[in-house]
Amino acid sequence: MADVGNREFSQVVDTVRVVVGLDGMLDNGWSWDTSVNFGRNDSVDRLANLINMGSVNTGITEGTFNPLDQASWSQENMTEYLYTGINSGGSEMFIVSADLSGEIMELPAGYLGFATGLEHRTEKAWFIPDSLTSQGMANDPKVEPTGGEYDVNEAYIEFAIPLLSGLPFAEQVDLSAAMRYFDYSTFGSDSTWKLGLTWRVTDDFMLRSVASTAFRAPSVDELYSGKSPSFDQVQHPVGQDQA
């Protein structure tokens, strides 16, 4: 229905983010840090010149709207079948974390380093569709709202292990190893790991290899998203009779 004019989209997003942290150094040279991180987005979007399918179908049934007479369509005489959708939504994240890193001991090729930490994270998101849309009065089926949250606790540890140093064709060879454990409120716990080898042949030439596992938890939208319509069909009585 391009005859009624272009769809006009506008959006206003308000964002706030606050981070508070502390860091320091222990007597043995290890460094530590801890932080609290809060972020939130709130948005309102407007989409003008949407077709109110509920009104169109009512008009077809009552005989006040003839979809076969497209030549008569215009933005002026289609006003009663148009509406502006106003949707709102947002997301929020809260993180508390603490980390510790330093050197454990000296090896022949260098110092054995480590890093470890804990993190608690809460994520939530929501989407509230336009009132007409959510009630199914403008679209059939109706668009349902989305809303949900989850939290996760994580712990990790990493090691940097020097293997060789100062040798011909092996200026420095380091092994890195890491493991992360996580526990999601939505489904349970699991872990991932990483092994990496860095071989610095000379100052100008270095080789690197990594083997690892990865994990991605489903987002709030993937877990809690409501139903939404796609490509609605409009049936006209005249077309049905001809069929």
N, C-alpha and C positions, 0 to 999 in steps of 0.2 A: 504493500500500500504506500508506494512512494508519492502518490498524489497528495497526501496530507502533509508533506514536508519532511525534512530530515529529522531524525532523532537527535536530540540535544542532550549531551551528558555533561554533568558537572559534579564535582566532589570536593568536600572539605574534610581534611584530616587533621586532627589534633594529636600531637605526640609529646609524651613526657618521658624522660629517662633520668634516673638518679643512681649514682654509683658512689658508695662510700667504702674506703679500704684503708687497711693498715699494713705496713711491712716493716721488717727489721732484720737484724743479724744476730745469730747466736754466738756464744763465746768460741765455739769450734769452727766458725766461719760459714756455717750453714745459714741460708737465707730463708725467710718465711714471709708469707703474705696471706691476708684474708680480706674478703670483700663481700658486700651486699649489693646486689644489682636489681633494680626495679625498672621496668619499662611498660608503657601502655600506649596503644593507639586507639583512638575513637574516630569513626568516620561516618559521614552522612553523604549519600550520593543521590542525585536526581536525574531521571531519564524522562525527558519530555517527548510528546508525540507518540506515546505508546497506544496501541489499539486495544480497546476494552472488548475482549472477545465475548464476554458475557452480554454486553449491550448489543453487539453485532448479532449474536445468535438469537437474542430476544427480538431484535428488529426483523430478522428473517422470519421467525415464527409468526410475528404479528403482521407481517407484510409491509412494514414501514421502511425496510431497507432491502434493496435489490442488489446483491453482489455482482449480478451479470451486467449491470448498467455502470460499468467502470468509467465511462466518459463523463458521468455527472459527479464523480468524486472530486472533492477539493477540500482544502483545510477549513474553509468557511462552513460548508454544509455538512462536514463530518465531525464538527466539534463535539457533539454529544456522544460520539463513539471514541473519543480520545481521552487520555488521562496522563498525568505525570506521576511516575512511580518514585516514591521516596523510601529508600532503604537505609538502614543503619547497621553498624557492626563494629567490631573491634577485636583486639587481642591484648593479652597481658602476660608478662613473664616475671617471675621472681626467682632469683638465684642467690644462694649463700655458698661460698666456696672458701677453701683453705688449702695452701700449697706449702711444701717444704722441699728444698733442693740444696745440693752441695756435693762435696767430694768426700768419699768414704776412706779411700786409702790410695797409696802410690804403688803403681805396678811398674814393671820394667819399661813399658812403652808409654807410660803416662798415668794420670790419675783416673781412678774409677769414680765416675759421677752418677748421681741419681736425682730423680725428682718424683715426688709422690703428692697425692692430694685427695681431697674429698669434696663432693659437690651435692647440694640438694637443689632441685629445680622444679618449679611449678609453672605449667603453661595452661592458659585458658583462651578460648576464642568464642565469638558469638556472631550471629547474623540474623537480623530481624527484617524480613521483606516488607514491602509496602502492604498496607492494610487490605486493599482490594485483592492483591495478589495472594496474600496469606489465607484469605477466606475463600479463594477460588471463584471470586465474583468477576475477575477480569481474565483469568486463565483457568482452563480445566485440563489436567488436574491442577490443584493449587500448589503454590510453592511453600514448603514448610520451613520454619526457622531452624537455625543450627546453633547449638550451644553445648559446651562440655569442657572438661578440664582433666588433667592428669598430673601426677608428680613422679619424679624419678630421683633415686639416690645412686650416686656413682662414686667409685674409688679407682684410682689408677696408680701405677708405679712404672717408672722408666729407668733404664740403666744405659750409660755410655761406657763401653768397655774398650780401652785401647789394647790392640793385639801386637802390632809391630810399629817400630819407629826408627827413623834414621838409617834405613838399610837401602842398598841399591834396588831400584824399582819398587821400593816400598817406603816412601818417605813417611807415610802414616797410614795404618790400617786400623779402623775402628769398627766395633760391632755394637749395634744398638738393639735393645730388647725392651718391649713394653707390653703391658697387659692392663685391660680396663674391665671392671665389673660394674654392672648396672642392674637396678631393680625398679621396674615400672609398675605403677599401681594398676595399670590397665590389663596387664597380662602376666607379669612375672619377671624373672631374672635371667641373665645370660652374661657372656663375657666375650671379649675380642682380644686379639694379640697381634703383635708386629715384631718382625725380625729384619734388621737392615745391616748391610755391610758397605762401608765406604773405604775404598782403596785409592789413596792418593799416590799415584805412581811417581809423578814429579810435581813441581810447582804449577806446571801448565796442563797437566793431564790427570784426570780423576775419573774413577769408575764408581758407580753406585747401584746397589741392588736391594730391593725391598720385597718381602713377602708378608702379607697381612690379611686379616679378616675384617669385615665391616658389618655394621648393623644399622638399620634405619627403622625407627619405630613409626607407626602410623600417626599422622597429625590429627588434631582435633576435628578438622573438616572431614578427614577420611573415616574417623570413628563415629561422628555424631551428625553428619550432614543430613538434612531433611530431603524429602523428595522434591523434584522440580520438573516442570514440563519441557517438552521439546517438540517443535514442529507440530503445533495443533492443527487439526483439519476442521474445516467448516463445510457442512453439507447444506446445500440449498434444495428445497423441495422440488423446484422445477428440474434441477439436474438429476435428482433421484428418480423423478417420473420418467425422464428421457432415458435413463439407464435401464 
